[in-house]
Amino acid sequence: MKGGLAGLMKQAQKVQDNLRRAQDTLAQIEVEGSAGAGALKIRSTCTHEVRQVSIQESLMGDREMLEDLLLVALKDLQRKIDEVSQQHMSGLTGGMGLPPGMKLPF
């Protein structure tokens, strides 16, 4: 029992170290969400640090349109962050038996 517990603790530490490295990697990866055929763009890291917002001048006069496009671009950005994050984390969580769609860290 003692050896089994030590092995389990060692495995848990390894998973934790791998998750930390993956999070560090995700903090360096930037993705872009856009709307209106690129009229509005938002760049962010995969850890949700927004780096840049770009809005074409033509959108500045229409508040409702700008609000709608901002929402679409944010949703596009979130979807892309989720995709990239899941790709990077899937290798780490493959042997853990987690249900599909469960995100880490918890």
C-alpha positions as CSV (number, residue, x, y, z in Angstrom):
1,M,0.0,0.0,0.0
2,K,2.8,2.4,0.9
3,G,4.5,1.9,-2.5
4,G,1.2,2.4,-4.3
5,L,0.6,5.7,-2.5
6,A,4.1,7.0,-3.2
7,G,3.6,6.1,-6.9
8,L,0.3,7.8,-7.0
9,M,1.8,11.0,-5.4
10,K,4.7,10.9,-7.9
11,Q,2.2,10.6,-10.7
12,A,0.1,13.5,-9.4
13,Q,3.2,15.7,-9.1
14,K,4.1,14.8,-12.7
15,V,0.6,15.7,-13.9
16,Q,0.7,19.0,-12.0
17,D,4.1,19.9,-13.5
18,N,2.9,19.1,-17.0
19,L,-0.3,21.2,-16.5
20,R,1.9,24.1,-15.3
21,R,4.1,23.9,-18.4
22,A,1.0,23.7,-20.6
23,Q,-0.5,26.8,-19.0
24,D,2.8,28.6,-19.5
25,T,2.7,27.6,-23.2
26,L,-0.9,28.8,-23.5
27,A,0.1,32.1,-22.0
28,Q,2.4,32.6,-25.0
29,I,0.0,31.6,-27.8
30,E,-2.1,34.3,-29.3
31,V,-5.4,33.8,-31.1
32,E,-7.7,36.3,-32.9
33,G,-11.4,36.6,-32.9
34,S,-13.1,38.7,-35.6
35,A,-16.4,39.8,-36.9
36,G,-17.7,41.8,-39.9
37,A,-15.3,40.3,-42.4
38,G,-12.4,41.5,-40.2
39,A,-13.8,44.9,-39.5
40,L,-13.5,44.2,-35.8
41,K,-10.6,42.0,-34.4
42,I,-9.6,41.0,-30.9
43,R,-6.3,39.4,-30.1
44,S,-5.7,37.5,-26.9
45,T,-3.5,34.9,-25.3
46,C,-5.1,31.5,-24.6
47,T,-5.1,32.6,-20.9
48,H,-7.5,35.4,-21.8
49,E,-5.0,38.3,-21.7
50,V,-6.4,40.7,-24.4
51,R,-3.5,42.2,-26.3
52,Q,-5.1,44.2,-29.1
53,V,-8.5,45.4,-30.3
54,S,-8.9,46.7,-33.8
55,I,-12.0,48.5,-35.1
56,Q,-12.4,49.9,-38.6
57,E,-13.3,53.5,-38.7
58,S,-16.5,52.7,-40.7
59,L,-18.0,51.0,-37.6
60,M,-17.5,54.0,-35.3
61,G,-20.8,55.7,-36.4
62,D,-23.1,52.8,-35.7
63,R,-23.2,51.9,-32.0
64,E,-25.6,49.0,-32.3
65,M,-23.6,47.4,-35.1
66,L,-20.4,47.9,-33.2
67,E,-21.9,46.2,-30.1
68,D,-23.2,43.3,-32.1
69,L,-19.9,42.8,-33.9
70,L,-18.0,43.0,-30.6
71,L,-20.2,40.2,-29.2
72,V,-19.6,38.1,-32.3
73,A,-15.8,38.7,-32.2
74,L,-15.7,37.8,-28.5
75,K,-17.6,34.6,-29.0
76,D,-15.3,33.7,-31.9
77,L,-12.2,34.5,-29.8
78,Q,-13.5,32.3,-26.9
79,R,-14.2,29.4,-29.3
80,K,-10.7,29.6,-30.7
81,I,-9.1,29.8,-27.2
82,D,-11.1,26.7,-26.2
83,E,-10.0,24.8,-29.3
84,V,-6.3,25.6,-28.8
85,S,-6.4,25.0,-25.1
86,Q,-8.2,21.6,-25.6
87,Q,-5.6,20.6,-28.1
88,H,-2.7,21.4,-25.8
89,M,-4.4,19.8,-22.7
90,S,-5.7,16.6,-24.4
91,G,-2.2,15.0,-24.4
92,L,-1.9,15.6,-20.7
93,T,-5.4,14.4,-19.7
94,G,-5.6,11.4,-22.1
95,G,-4.8,8.8,-19.5
96,M,-6.8,10.4,-16.7
97,G,-10.2,9.1,-17.7
98,L,-11.9,12.5,-17.6
99,P,-15.3,12.9,-19.3
100,P,-15.3,14.5,-22.7
101,G,-15.5,18.3,-22.5
102,M,-14.2,18.6,-19.0
103,K,-11.7,21.4,-18.8
104,L,-8.6,21.7,-16.8
105,P,-7.6,23.3,-14.5
106,F,-10.7,22.6,-12.5
